[in-house]
Amino acid sequence: MADDNVVYIGNKPVMNYVLAVTTQLNSANEVTIKARGQAISRAVDTAEIVRNRFMPEVKVKSIEIGTETITREDGSTINVSSMEITLAK
Amino acid sequence: MADDNVVYIGNKPVMNYVLAVTTQLNSANEVTIKARGQAISRAVDTAEIVRNRFMPEVKVKSIEIGTETITREDGSTINVSSMEITLAK
């Protein structure tokens, strides 16, 4: 399943996501870190901590940015920035 | 001067930076958006608003992430994530 290699960044402490990414990189060759809105800076923190502190052999394979349209409960829509960082061994 | 084509993202409203980037892109072929820490998500917002709303012909040329070590007034150091997004016509 493709989603096995994706880590979604939310509002938890950054080390939770660092642990999730390093764990997945032990069983897969690459992991994609996805985030939206304010969590984007935490996604960059996660990728940098994994590379600098735990797995120096891991490289940034690609970084993509985009915009997602989210529908709120009242039916209105807002645009939110998104980011995907793919790390590979 | 190389810095002419760089926009540093801070804590102002995102439209200030959108205006700065679009202005520079009218006189230069590419602009680099730089941000650190929490401002990283605003940098992505800036790039996406410029591309989607004002200058659809502009492409994301490159995105880089890194870590900078900052020395605080008391002499201690902290690591902060950084990001550079280069937009080009």
Backbone of each chain as nested JSON, in Angstrom:
{
  "chains": [
    {"id": "A", "residues": [
      {"number": 1, "name": "MET", "atoms": {"N": [0.843, -1.197, 0.0], "CA": [0.0, 0.0, 0.0], "C": [0.874, 1.242, 0.0]}},
      {"number": 2, "name": "ALA", "atoms": {"N": [0.572, 2.171, -0.907], "CA": [1.431, 3.34, -1.078], "C": [1.485, 4.176, 0.199]}},
      {"number": 3, "name": "ASP", "atoms": {"N": [0.364, 4.272, 0.896], "CA": [0.302, 5.13, 2.071], "C": [1.219, 4.674, 3.21]}},
      {"number": 4, "name": "ASP", "atoms": {"N": [1.73, 3.454, 3.116], "CA": [2.669, 2.991, 4.136], "C": [3.894, 3.88, 4.235]}},
      {"number": 5, "name": "ASN", "atoms": {"N": [4.251, 4.532, 3.132], "CA": [5.473, 5.322, 3.142], "C": [5.224, 6.813, 3.255]}},
      {"number": 6, "name": "VAL", "atoms": {"N": [4.09, 7.181, 3.83], "CA": [3.763, 8.593, 3.999], "C": [3.614, 8.9, 5.487]}},
      {"number": 7, "name": "VAL", "atoms": {"N": [4.205, 10.018, 5.925], "CA": [4.006, 10.498, 7.292], "C": [3.325, 11.869, 7.202]}},
      {"number": 8, "name": "TYR", "atoms": {"N": [2.156, 11.991, 7.774], "CA": [1.419, 13.257, 7.792], "C": [1.79, 14.036, 9.047]}},
      {"number": 9, "name": "ILE", "atoms": {"N": [2.169, 15.297, 8.871], "CA": [2.585, 16.129, 10.002], "C": [1.379, 16.875, 10.57]}},
      {"number": 10, "name": "GLY", "atoms": {"N": [1.169, 16.75, 11.876], "CA": [0.077, 17.463, 12.544], "C": [0.606, 18.355, 13.645]}},
      {"number": 11, "name": "ASN", "atoms": {"N": [-0.109, 18.398, 14.749], "CA": [0.23, 19.336, 15.823], "C": [0.997, 18.722, 16.988]}},
      {"number": 12, "name": "LYS", "atoms": {"N": [1.421, 17.481, 16.843], "CA": [2.171, 16.854, 17.945], "C": [3.609, 17.382, 17.988]}},
      {"number": 13, "name": "PRO", "atoms": {"N": [4.338, 17.092, 19.063], "CA": [5.745, 17.509, 19.112], "C": [6.536, 16.906, 17.956]}},
      {"number": 14, "name": "VAL", "atoms": {"N": [7.504, 17.658, 17.464], "CA": [8.218, 17.266, 16.247], "C": [8.902, 15.905, 16.392]}},
      {"number": 15, "name": "MET", "atoms": {"N": [9.349, 15.547, 17.598], "CA": [10.063, 14.277, 17.761], "C": [9.162, 13.069, 17.481]}},
      {"number": 16, "name": "ASN", "atoms": {"N": [7.835, 13.218, 17.662], "CA": [6.934, 12.125, 17.286], "C": [7.072, 11.794, 15.798]}},
      {"number": 17, "name": "TYR", "atoms": {"N": [7.156, 12.837, 14.986], "CA": [7.234, 12.631, 13.534], "C": [8.625, 12.166, 13.124]}},
      {"number": 18, "name": "VAL", "atoms": {"N": [9.656, 12.66, 13.825], "CA": [11.015, 12.197, 13.55], "C": [11.087, 10.689, 13.793]}},
      {"number": 19, "name": "LEU", "atoms": {"N": [10.482, 10.222, 14.887], "CA": [10.473, 8.786, 15.189], "C": [9.723, 8.012, 14.111]}},
      {"number": 20, "name": "ALA", "atoms": {"N": [8.574, 8.528, 13.674], "CA": [7.786, 7.842, 12.645], "C": [8.578, 7.728, 11.336]}},
      {"number": 21, "name": "VAL", "atoms": {"N": [9.277, 8.799, 10.96], "CA": [10.025, 8.792, 9.696], "C": [11.214, 7.839, 9.78]}},
      {"number": 22, "name": "THR", "atoms": {"N": [11.972, 7.902, 10.882], "CA": [13.138, 7.013, 10.992], "C": [12.705, 5.552, 11.027]}},
      {"number": 23, "name": "THR", "atoms": {"N": [11.593, 5.264, 11.704], "CA": [11.096, 3.888, 11.751], "C": [10.753, 3.393, 10.35]}},
      {"number": 24, "name": "GLN", "atoms": {"N": [10.047, 4.232, 9.581], "CA": [9.676, 3.806, 8.232], "C": [10.893, 3.674, 7.324]}},
      {"number": 25, "name": "LEU", "atoms": {"N": [11.895, 4.524, 7.529], "CA": [13.096, 4.44, 6.67], "C": [13.922, 3.193, 6.98]}},
      {"number": 26, "name": "ASN", "atoms": {"N": [13.669, 2.561, 8.132], "CA": [14.373, 1.312, 8.412], "C": [13.797, 0.149, 7.621]}},
      {"number": 27, "name": "SER", "atoms": {"N": [12.547, 0.273, 7.167], "CA": [11.936, -0.819, 6.409], "C": [11.608, -0.434, 4.97]}},
      {"number": 28, "name": "ALA", "atoms": {"N": [11.84, 0.815, 4.585], "CA": [11.555, 1.253, 3.214], "C": [12.697, 2.131, 2.728]}},
      {"number": 29, "name": "ASN", "atoms": {"N": [12.824, 2.269, 1.41], "CA": [13.912, 3.074, 0.866], "C": [13.596, 4.556, 0.82]}},
      {"number": 30, "name": "GLU", "atoms": {"N": [12.302, 4.89, 0.842], "CA": [11.968, 6.298, 0.879], "C": [10.669, 6.553, 1.63]}},
      {"number": 31, "name": "VAL", "atoms": {"N": [10.57, 7.758, 2.166], "CA": [9.397, 8.17, 2.932], "C": [9.02, 9.576, 2.483]}},
      {"number": 32, "name": "THR", "atoms": {"N": [7.718, 9.808, 2.318], "CA": [7.237, 11.143, 1.975], "C": [6.586, 11.783, 3.195]}},
      {"number": 33, "name": "ILE", "atoms": {"N": [7.022, 13.002, 3.513], "CA": [6.486, 13.772, 4.633], "C": [5.511, 14.791, 4.059]}},
      {"number": 34, "name": "LYS", "atoms": {"N": [4.251, 14.751, 4.493], "CA": [3.244, 15.666, 3.955], "C": [2.721, 16.588, 5.044]}},
      {"number": 35, "name": "ALA", "atoms": {"N": [2.497, 17.853, 4.688], "CA": [1.985, 18.815, 5.665], "C": [1.183, 19.891, 4.958]}},
      {"number": 36, "name": "ARG", "atoms": {"N": [0.304, 20.532, 5.71], "CA": [-0.488, 21.65, 5.195], "C": [-0.426, 22.803, 6.18]}},
      {"number": 37, "name": "GLY", "atoms": {"N": [-0.532, 24.025, 5.629], "CA": [-0.651, 25.222, 6.467], "C": [0.518, 25.387, 7.439]}},
      {"number": 38, "name": "GLN", "atoms": {"N": [0.168, 25.717, 8.68], "CA": [1.182, 25.997, 9.696], "C": [2.096, 24.816, 9.979]}},
      {"number": 39, "name": "ALA", "atoms": {"N": [1.646, 23.587, 9.657], "CA": [2.468, 22.406, 9.936], "C": [3.643, 22.278, 8.977]}},
      {"number": 40, "name": "ILE", "atoms": {"N": [3.666, 23.109, 7.92], "CA": [4.741, 23.01, 6.927], "C": [6.113, 23.243, 7.558]}},
      {"number": 41, "name": "SER", "atoms": {"N": [6.208, 24.232, 8.454], "CA": [7.527, 24.472, 9.059], "C": [7.949, 23.292, 9.932]}},
      {"number": 42, "name": "ARG", "atoms": {"N": [6.968, 22.619, 10.556], "CA": [7.305, 21.427, 11.343], "C": [7.759, 20.271, 10.444]}},
      {"number": 43, "name": "ALA", "atoms": {"N": [7.228, 20.21, 9.22], "CA": [7.663, 19.179, 8.27], "C": [9.133, 19.37, 7.907]}},
      {"number": 44, "name": "VAL", "atoms": {"N": [9.53, 20.641, 7.712], "CA": [10.94, 20.919, 7.412], "C": [11.812, 20.567, 8.617]}},
      {"number": 45, "name": "ASP", "atoms": {"N": [11.351, 20.93, 9.825], "CA": [12.091, 20.559, 11.039], "C": [12.284, 19.04, 11.091]}},
      {"number": 46, "name": "THR", "atoms": {"N": [11.208, 18.292, 10.812], "CA": [11.274, 16.829, 10.869], "C": [12.333, 16.297, 9.912]}},
      {"number": 47, "name": "ALA", "atoms": {"N": [12.278, 16.752, 8.655], "CA": [13.237, 16.276, 7.655], "C": [14.669, 16.618, 8.058]}},
      {"number": 48, "name": "GLU", "atoms": {"N": [14.88, 17.836, 8.573], "CA": [16.231, 18.263, 8.937], "C": [16.767, 17.493, 10.144]}},
      {"number": 49, "name": "ILE", "atoms": {"N": [15.912, 17.235, 11.136], "CA": [16.371, 16.492, 12.316], "C": [16.705, 15.049, 11.936]}},
      {"number": 50, "name": "VAL", "atoms": {"N": [15.872, 14.441, 11.084], "CA": [16.163, 13.069, 10.638], "C": [17.522, 13.023, 9.95]}},
      {"number": 51, "name": "ARG", "atoms": {"N": [17.773, 13.982, 9.058], "CA": [19.009, 13.955, 8.275], "C": [20.227, 14.307, 9.115]}},
      {"number": 52, "name": "ASN", "atoms": {"N": [20.103, 15.318, 9.961], "CA": [21.29, 15.807, 10.666], "C": [21.622, 15.004, 11.909]}},
      {"number": 53, "name": "ARG", "atoms": {"N": [20.605, 14.468, 12.566], "CA": [20.884, 13.86, 13.86], "C": [20.823, 12.337, 13.851]}},
      {"number": 54, "name": "PHE", "atoms": {"N": [19.952, 11.757, 12.995], "CA": [19.741, 10.31, 13.086], "C": [20.203, 9.519, 11.867]}},
      {"number": 55, "name": "MET", "atoms": {"N": [19.987, 10.032, 10.669], "CA": [20.292, 9.247, 9.482], "C": [21.013, 10.111, 8.454]}},
      {"number": 56, "name": "PRO", "atoms": {"N": [22.324, 10.372, 8.67], "CA": [23.047, 11.264, 7.758], "C": [23.125, 10.737, 6.329]}},
      {"number": 57, "name": "GLU", "atoms": {"N": [22.868, 9.425, 6.15], "CA": [22.938, 8.858, 4.793], "C": [21.691, 9.16, 3.966]}},
      {"number": 58, "name": "VAL", "atoms": {"N": [20.673, 9.711, 4.609], "CA": [19.414, 10.002, 3.911], "C": [19.509, 11.348, 3.178]}},
      {"number": 59, "name": "LYS", "atoms": {"N": [19.007, 11.364, 1.94], "CA": [19.029, 12.582, 1.123], "C": [17.607, 13.083, 0.882]}},
      {"number": 60, "name": "VAL", "atoms": {"N": [17.502, 14.395, 0.613], "CA": [16.229, 14.953, 0.171], "C": [16.095, 14.644, -1.318]}},
      {"number": 61, "name": "LYS", "atoms": {"N": [15.123, 13.776, -1.658], "CA": [14.955, 13.386, -3.061], "C": [14.151, 14.431, -3.833]}},
      {"number": 62, "name": "SER", "atoms": {"N": [13.087, 14.936, -3.232], "CA": [12.302, 15.96, -3.904], "C": [11.482, 16.744, -2.893]}},
      {"number": 63, "name": "ILE", "atoms": {"N": [11.186, 17.994, -3.25], "CA": [10.312, 18.842, -2.436], "C": [9.295, 19.456, -3.385]}},
      {"number": 64, "name": "GLU", "atoms": {"N": [8.02, 19.324, -3.055], "CA": [6.985, 19.939, -3.877], "C": [6.073, 20.78, -3.011]}},
      {"number": 65, "name": "ILE", "atoms": {"N": [5.625, 21.906, -3.572], "CA": [4.631, 22.722, -2.88], "C": [3.39, 22.821, -3.747]}},
      {"number": 66, "name": "GLY", "atoms": {"N": [2.258, 23.06, -3.115], "CA": [1.007, 23.163, -3.858], "C": [-0.046, 23.861, -3.023]}},
      {"number": 67, "name": "THR", "atoms": {"N": [-1.249, 23.918, -3.578], "CA": [-2.371, 24.538, -2.884], "C": [-3.53, 23.56, -2.873]}},
      {"number": 68, "name": "GLU", "atoms": {"N": [-4.143, 23.37, -1.712], "CA": [-5.318, 22.51, -1.626], "C": [-6.515, 23.354, -1.208]}},
      {"number": 69, "name": "THR", "atoms": {"N": [-7.653, 23.058, -1.797], "CA": [-8.887, 23.746, -1.442], "C": [-9.667, 22.88, -0.454]}},
      {"number": 70, "name": "ILE", "atoms": {"N": [-9.934, 23.453, 0.708], "CA": [-10.614, 22.715, 1.767], "C": [-12.011, 23.287, 1.959]}},
      {"number": 71, "name": "THR", "atoms": {"N": [-13.001, 22.391, 2.034], "CA": [-14.379, 22.824, 2.284], "C": [-14.662, 22.749, 3.776]}},
      {"number": 72, "name": "ARG", "atoms": {"N": [-15.105, 23.878, 4.349], "CA": [-15.416, 23.905, 5.782], "C": [-16.838, 23.415, 6.038]}},
      {"number": 73, "name": "GLU", "atoms": {"N": [-17.166, 23.254, 7.301], "CA": [-18.476, 22.704, 7.652], "C": [-19.627, 23.547, 7.118]}},
      {"number": 74, "name": "ASP", "atoms": {"N": [-19.442, 24.857, 7.042], "CA": [-20.53, 25.723, 6.559], "C": [-20.586, 25.785, 5.033]}},
      {"number": 75, "name": "GLY", "atoms": {"N": [-19.769, 25.002, 4.349], "CA": [-19.812, 24.947, 2.894], "C": [-18.861, 25.895, 2.196]}},
      {"number": 76, "name": "SER", "atoms": {"N": [-18.283, 26.851, 2.947], "CA": [-17.328, 27.77, 2.33], "C": [-15.988, 27.05, 2.117]}},
      {"number": 77, "name": "THR", "atoms": {"N": [-15.183, 27.594, 1.224], "CA": [-13.897, 26.953, 0.934], "C": [-12.747, 27.901, 1.244]}},
      {"number": 78, "name": "ILE", "atoms": {"N": [-11.613, 27.32, 1.642], "CA": [-10.398, 28.104, 1.827], "C": [-9.254, 27.395, 1.123]}},
      {"number": 79, "name": "ASN", "atoms": {"N": [-8.296, 28.168, 0.671], "CA": [-7.09, 27.594, 0.073], "C": [-6.008, 27.478, 1.129]}},
      {"number": 80, "name": "VAL", "atoms": {"N": [-5.346, 26.328, 1.154], "CA": [-4.282, 26.091, 2.113], "C": [-3.057, 25.593, 1.351]}},
      {"number": 81, "name": "SER", "atoms": {"N": [-1.882, 26.122, 1.713], "CA": [-0.647, 25.642, 1.093], "C": [-0.314, 24.246, 1.595]}},
      {"number": 82, "name": "SER", "atoms": {"N": [0.287, 23.441, 0.724], "CA": [0.7, 22.101, 1.118], "C": [2.139, 21.867, 0.685]}},
      {"number": 83, "name": "MET", "atoms": {"N": [2.768, 20.869, 1.299], "CA": [4.158, 20.571, 0.987], "C": [4.408, 19.085, 1.127]}},
      {"number": 84, "name": "GLU", "atoms": {"N": [5.23, 18.546, 0.234], "CA": [5.631, 17.143, 0.317], "C": [7.148, 17.064, 0.208]}},
      {"number": 85, "name": "ILE", "atoms": {"N": [7.778, 16.48, 1.219], "CA": [9.233, 16.276, 1.187], "C": [9.471, 14.768, 1.12]}},
      {"number": 86, "name": "THR", "atoms": {"N": [10.171, 14.314, 0.073], "CA": [10.496, 12.888, -0.024], "C": [11.949, 12.678, 0.356]}},
      {"number": 87, "name": "LEU", "atoms": {"N": [12.166, 11.858, 1.38], "CA": [13.516, 11.481, 1.817], "C": [13.813, 10.078, 1.302]}},
      {"number": 88, "name": "ALA", "atoms": {"N": [15.049, 9.859, 0.827], "CA": [15.412, 8.543, 0.304], "C": [16.808, 8.161, 0.765]}},
      {"number": 89, "name": "LYS", "atoms": {"N": [17.008, 6.859, 0.949], "CA": [18.314, 6.346, 1.336], "C": [19.215, 6.211, 0.111]}}
    ]},
    {"id": "B", "residues": [
      {"number": 1, "name": "MET", "atoms": {"N": [23.749, 43.678, -7.697], "CA": [23.872, 43.086, -6.357], "C": [22.962, 41.882, -6.252]}},
      {"number": 2, "name": "ALA", "atoms": {"N": [23.5, 40.785, -5.78], "CA": [22.726, 39.541, -5.767], "C": [21.5, 39.646, -4.864]}},
      {"number": 3, "name": "ASP", "atoms": {"N": [21.623, 40.369, -3.748], "CA": [20.519, 40.447, -2.802], "C": [19.29, 41.145, -3.356]}},
      {"number": 4, "name": "ASP", "atoms": {"N": [19.454, 41.834, -4.479], "CA": [18.294, 42.479, -5.087], "C": [17.194, 41.486, -5.416]}},
      {"number": 5, "name": "ASN", "atoms": {"N": [17.564, 40.248, -5.673], "CA": [16.574, 39.272, -6.089], "C": [16.168, 38.327, -4.974]}},
      {"number": 6, "name": "VAL", "atoms": {"N": [16.326, 38.747, -3.724], "CA": [15.945, 37.921, -2.589], "C": [14.867, 38.637, -1.784]}},
      {"number": 7, "name": "VAL", "atoms": {"N": [13.824, 37.911, -1.397], "CA": [12.803, 38.432, -0.497], "C": [12.852, 37.596, 0.778]}},
      {"number": 8, "name": "TYR", "atoms": {"N": [13.098, 38.252, 1.909], "CA": [13.122, 37.564, 3.2], "C": [11.74, 37.626, 3.84]}},
      {"number": 9, "name": "ILE", "atoms": {"N": [11.222, 36.476, 4.249], "CA": [9.887, 36.417, 4.833], "C": [9.984, 36.59, 6.35]}},
      {"number": 10, "name": "GLY", "atoms": {"N": [9.192, 37.537, 6.868], "CA": [9.148, 37.775, 8.313], "C": [7.745, 37.605, 8.838]}},
      {"number": 11, "name": "ASN", "atoms": {"N": [7.373, 38.478, 9.773], "CA": [6.078, 38.327, 10.45], "C": [4.97, 39.233, 9.928]}},
      {"number": 12, "name": "LYS", "atoms": {"N": [5.215, 39.912, 8.839], "CA": [4.17, 40.786, 8.287], "C": [3.085, 39.96, 7.591]}},
      {"number": 13, "name": "PRO", "atoms": {"N": [1.956, 40.59, 7.248], "CA": [0.923, 39.854, 6.497], "C": [1.481, 39.35, 5.169]}},
      {"number": 14, "name": "VAL", "atoms": {"N": [0.998, 38.187, 4.753], "CA": [1.566, 37.511, 3.583], "C": [1.474, 38.363, 2.318]}},
      {"number": 15, "name": "MET", "atoms": {"N": [0.443, 39.217, 2.197], "CA": [0.309, 40.003, 0.964], "C": [1.443, 41.005, 0.795]}},
      {"number": 16, "name": "ASN", "atoms": {"N": [2.075, 41.452, 1.893], "CA": [3.253, 42.316, 1.764], "C": [4.352, 41.614, 0.956]}},
      {"number": 17, "name": "TYR", "atoms": {"N": [4.557, 40.34, 1.253], "CA": [5.619, 39.595, 0.571], "C": [5.213, 39.236, -0.852]}},
      {"number": 18, "name": "VAL", "atoms": {"N": [3.925, 38.974, -1.053], "CA": [3.435, 38.709, -2.417], "C": [3.709, 39.926, -3.303]}},
      {"number": 19, "name": "LEU", "atoms": {"N": [3.442, 41.102, -2.759], "CA": [3.69, 42.336, -3.512], "C": [5.178, 42.503, -3.802]}},
      {"number": 20, "name": "ALA", "atoms": {"N": [6.032, 42.235, -2.814], "CA": [7.48, 42.372, -3.004], "C": [7.977, 41.423, -4.094]}},
      {"number": 21, "name": "VAL", "atoms": {"N": [7.468, 40.182, -4.073], "CA": [7.927, 39.184, -5.051], "C": [7.45, 39.544, -6.458]}},
      {"number": 22, "name": "THR", "atoms": {"N": [6.165, 39.915, -6.591], "CA": [5.666, 40.242, -7.932], "C": [6.381, 41.481, -8.489]}},
      {"number": 23, "name": "THR", "atoms": {"N": [6.651, 42.465, -7.626], "CA": [7.376, 43.661, -8.068], "C": [8.753, 43.288, -8.603]}},
      {"number": 24, "name": "GLN", "atoms": {"N": [9.462, 42.446, -7.843], "CA": [10.811, 42.062, -8.293], "C": [10.758, 41.229, -9.566]}},
      {"number": 25, "name": "LEU", "atoms": {"N": [9.732, 40.408, -9.71], "CA": [9.646, 39.567, -10.912], "C": [9.32, 40.388, -12.164]}},
      {"number": 26, "name": "ASN", "atoms": {"N": [8.858, 41.614, -11.972], "CA": [8.63, 42.461, -13.135], "C": [9.929, 43.025, -13.693]}},
      {"number": 27, "name": "SER", "atoms": {"N": [10.987, 43.065, -12.858], "CA": [12.254, 43.603, -13.344], "C": [13.371, 42.562, -13.369]}},
      {"number": 28, "name": "ALA", "atoms": {"N": [13.096, 41.343, -12.898], "CA": [14.123, 40.299, -12.897], "C": [13.492, 38.993, -13.358]}},
      {"number": 29, "name": "ASN", "atoms": {"N": [14.343, 38.071, -13.816], "CA": [13.804, 36.801, -14.303], "C": [13.549, 35.8, -13.198]}},
      {"number": 30, "name": "GLU", "atoms": {"N": [14.223, 35.972, -12.066], "CA": [13.94, 35.067, -10.965], "C": [14.109, 35.749, -9.626]}},
      {"number": 31, "name": "VAL", "atoms": {"N": [13.395, 35.233, -8.633], "CA": [13.422, 35.762, -7.274], "C": [13.518, 34.591, -6.312]}},
      {"number": 32, "name": "THR", "atoms": {"N": [14.353, 34.751, -5.278], "CA": [14.462, 33.716, -4.255], "C": [13.773, 34.19, -2.979]}},
      {"number": 33, "name": "ILE", "atoms": {"N": [12.878, 33.352, -2.468], "CA": [12.15, 33.638, -1.232], "C": [12.837, 32.86, -0.119]}},
      {"number": 34, "name": "LYS", "atoms": {"N": [13.296, 33.572, 0.921], "CA": [14.002, 32.903, 2.021], "C": [13.231, 33.061, 3.317]}},
      {"number": 35, "name": "ALA", "atoms": {"N": [13.218, 31.996, 4.116], "CA": [12.51, 32.035, 5.392], "C": [13.173, 31.087, 6.374]}},
      {"number": 36, "name": "ARG", "atoms": {"N": [12.941, 31.365, 7.663], "CA": [13.439, 30.49, 8.726], "C": [12.315, 30.208, 9.702]}},
      {"number": 37, "name": "GLY", "atoms": {"N": [12.376, 29.041, 10.344], "CA": [11.455, 28.712, 11.433], "C": [9.999, 28.8, 11.022]}},
      {"number": 38, "name": "GLN", "atoms": {"N": [9.203, 29.429, 11.9], "CA": [7.759, 29.496, 11.679], "C": [7.387, 30.234, 10.397]}},
      {"number": 39, "name": "ALA", "atoms": {"N": [8.294, 31.068, 9.885], "CA": [7.975, 31.831, 8.677], "C": [7.988, 30.959, 7.427]}},
      {"number": 40, "name": "ILE", "atoms": {"N": [8.454, 29.721, 7.544], "CA": [8.558, 28.844, 6.371], "C": [7.19, 28.618, 5.731]}},
      {"number": 41, "name": "SER", "atoms": {"N": [6.16, 28.409, 6.551], "CA": [4.846, 28.167, 5.951], "C": [4.34, 29.418, 5.231]}},
      {"number": 42, "name": "ARG", "atoms": {"N": [4.706, 30.601, 5.737], "CA": [4.321, 31.837, 5.053], "C": [5.073, 31.983, 3.723]}},
      {"number": 43, "name": "ALA", "atoms": {"N": [6.292, 31.468, 3.67], "CA": [7.049, 31.503, 2.408], "C": [6.344, 30.67, 1.342]}},
      {"number": 44, "name": "VAL", "atoms": {"N": [5.832, 29.503, 1.74], "CA": [5.104, 28.654, 0.79], "C": [3.819, 29.355, 0.363]}},
      {"number": 45, "name": "ASP", "atoms": {"N": [3.111, 29.962, 1.322], "CA": [1.906, 30.734, 0.981], "C": [2.237, 31.816, -0.056]}},
      {"number": 46, "name": "THR", "atoms": {"N": [3.329, 32.542, 0.179], "CA": [3.726, 33.615, -0.73], "C": [3.934, 33.09, -2.147]}},
      {"number": 47, "name": "ALA", "atoms": {"N": [4.728, 32.014, -2.26], "CA": [5.017, 31.451, -3.579], "C": [3.736, 30.977, -4.268]}},
      {"number": 48, "name": "GLU", "atoms": {"N": [2.853, 30.341, -3.508], "CA": [1.625, 29.807, -4.106], "C": [0.679, 30.921, -4.541]}},
      {"number": 49, "name": "ILE", "atoms": {"N": [0.574, 31.985, -3.746], "CA": [-0.327, 33.085, -4.121], "C": [0.212, 33.803, -5.353]}},
      {"number": 50, "name": "VAL", "atoms": {"N": [1.534, 34.004, -5.415], "CA": [2.117, 34.645, -6.599], "C": [1.805, 33.815, -7.841]}},
      {"number": 51, "name": "ARG", "atoms": {"N": [2.006, 32.51, -7.741], "CA": [1.813, 31.647, -8.918], "C": [0.345, 31.515, -9.304]}},
      {"number": 52, "name": "ASN", "atoms": {"N": [-0.52, 31.312, -8.315], "CA": [-1.906, 30.99, -8.637], "C": [-2.753, 32.217, -8.936]}},
      {"number": 53, "name": "ARG", "atoms": {"N": [-2.441, 33.351, -8.315], "CA": [-3.346, 34.471, -8.435], "C": [-2.814, 35.59, -9.317]}},
      {"number": 54, "name": "PHE", "atoms": {"N": [-1.479, 35.785, -9.314], "CA": [-0.946, 36.961, -9.998], "C": [-0.093, 36.656, -11.222]}},
      {"number": 55, "name": "MET", "atoms": {"N": [0.761, 35.645, -11.156], "CA": [1.689, 35.396, -12.251], "C": [1.699, 33.907, -12.599]}},
      {"number": 56, "name": "PRO", "atoms": {"N": [0.67, 33.427, -13.319], "CA": [0.592, 31.993, -13.624], "C": [1.739, 31.492, -14.498]}},
      {"number": 57, "name": "GLU", "atoms": {"N": [2.456, 32.415, -15.144], "CA": [3.567, 31.984, -15.996], "C": [4.836, 31.67, -15.192]}},
      {"number": 58, "name": "VAL", "atoms": {"N": [4.817, 31.998, -13.921], "CA": [5.997, 31.775, -13.086], "C": [6.036, 30.329, -12.579]}},
      {"number": 59, "name": "LYS", "atoms": {"N": [7.22, 29.723, -12.637], "CA": [7.399, 28.335, -12.192], "C": [8.284, 28.277, -10.951]}},
      {"number": 60, "name": "VAL", "atoms": {"N": [8.124, 27.222, -10.189], "CA": [9.035, 26.955, -9.083], "C": [10.291, 26.336, -9.684]}},
      {"number": 61, "name": "LYS", "atoms": {"N": [11.397, 27.062, -9.61], "CA": [12.64, 26.568, -10.202], "C": [13.342, 25.585, -9.261]}},
      {"number": 62, "name": "SER", "atoms": {"N": [13.414, 25.937, -7.988], "CA": [14.047, 25.026, -7.035], "C": [13.565, 25.327, -5.625]}},
      {"number": 63, "name": "ILE", "atoms": {"N": [13.602, 24.306, -4.791], "CA": [13.274, 24.457, -3.376], "C": [14.379, 23.769, -2.592]}},
      {"number": 64, "name": "GLU", "atoms": {"N": [14.949, 24.469, -1.622], "CA": [15.975, 23.849, -0.79], "C": [15.644, 24.047, 0.673]}},
      {"number": 65, "name": "ILE", "atoms": {"N": [15.968, 23.046, 1.48], "CA": [15.805, 23.19, 2.918], "C": [17.159, 22.996, 3.587]}},
      {"number": 66, "name": "GLY", "atoms": {"N": [17.316, 23.574, 4.768], "CA": [18.577, 23.456, 5.48], "C": [18.397, 23.787, 6.943]}},
      {"number": 67, "name": "THR", "atoms": {"N": [19.515, 23.804, 7.658], "CA": [19.494, 24.129, 9.08], "C": [20.511, 25.227, 9.333]}},
      {"number": 68, "name": "GLU", "atoms": {"N": [20.112, 26.257, 10.065], "CA": [21.048, 27.322, 10.431], "C": [21.205, 27.346, 11.943]}},
      {"number": 69, "name": "THR", "atoms": {"N": [22.435, 27.585, 12.379], "CA": [22.697, 27.68, 13.809], "C": [22.729, 29.145, 14.195]}},
      {"number": 70, "name": "ILE", "atoms": {"N": [21.877, 29.527, 15.131], "CA": [21.766, 30.921, 15.544], "C": [22.298, 31.065, 16.963]}},
      {"number": 71, "name": "THR", "atoms": {"N": [23.123, 32.093, 17.188], "CA": [23.645, 32.364, 18.524], "C": [22.767, 33.405, 19.203]}},
      {"number": 72, "name": "ARG", "atoms": {"N": [22.26, 33.082, 20.36], "CA": [21.404, 34.032, 21.092], "C": [22.238, 34.976, 21.931]}},
      {"number": 73, "name": "GLU", "atoms": {"N": [21.576, 35.991, 22.487], "CA": [22.302, 37.026, 23.229], "C": [23.115, 36.461, 24.385]}},
      {"number": 74, "name": "ASP", "atoms": {"N": [22.607, 35.394, 25.023], "CA": [23.336, 34.827, 26.165], "C": [24.456, 33.882, 25.725]}},
      {"number": 75, "name": "GLY", "atoms": {"N": [24.696, 33.776, 24.41], "CA": [25.794, 32.963, 23.918], "C": [25.405, 31.54, 23.565]}},
      {"number": 76, "name": "SER", "atoms": {"N": [24.226, 31.088, 23.986], "CA": [23.79, 29.734, 23.64], "C": [23.363, 29.698, 22.168]}},
      {"number": 77, "name": "THR", "atoms": {"N": [23.336, 28.511, 21.592], "CA": [22.976, 28.385, 20.183], "C": [21.733, 27.51, 20.018]}},
      {"number": 78, "name": "ILE", "atoms": {"N": [20.956, 27.818, 18.997], "CA": [19.827, 26.961, 18.634], "C": [19.863, 26.694, 17.135]}},
      {"number": 79, "name": "ASN", "atoms": {"N": [19.335, 25.537, 16.763], "CA": [19.226, 25.208, 15.344], "C": [17.84, 25.579, 14.841]}},
      {"number": 80, "name": "VAL", "atoms": {"N": [17.8, 26.223, 13.691], "CA": [16.537, 26.636, 13.095], "C": [16.499, 26.143, 11.646]}},
      {"number": 81, "name": "SER", "atoms": {"N": [15.354, 25.596, 11.245], "CA": [15.205, 25.17, 9.845], "C": [15.095, 26.39, 8.945]}},
      {"number": 82, "name": "SER", "atoms": {"N": [15.612, 26.243, 7.729], "CA": [15.511, 27.32, 6.758], "C": [15.012, 26.762, 5.436]}},
      {"number": 83, "name": "MET", "atoms": {"N": [14.524, 27.665, 4.588], "CA": [14.005, 27.234, 3.296], "C": [14.226, 28.323, 2.273]}},
      {"number": 84, "name": "GLU", "atoms": {"N": [14.542, 27.926, 1.044], "CA": [14.68, 28.868, -0.063], "C": [13.859, 28.358, -1.239]}},
      {"number": 85, "name": "ILE", "atoms": {"N": [12.941, 29.194, -1.706], "CA": [12.147, 28.855, -2.88], "C": [12.531, 29.831, -3.981]}},
      {"number": 86, "name": "THR", "atoms": {"N": [13.003, 29.319, -5.112], "CA": [13.333, 30.184, -6.244], "C": [12.236, 30.095, -7.294]}},
      {"number": 87, "name": "LEU", "atoms": {"N": [11.645, 31.256, -7.587], "CA": [10.63, 31.353, -8.642], "C": [11.274, 31.966, -9.877]}},
      {"number": 88, "name": "ALA", "atoms": {"N": [10.935, 31.439, -11.053], "CA": [11.516, 31.952, -12.296], "C": [10.459, 32.063, -13.372]}},
      {"number": 89, "name": "LYS", "atoms": {"N": [10.647, 33.076, -14.246], "CA": [9.729, 33.255, -15.372], "C": [10.152, 32.321, -16.503]}}
    ]}
  ]
}
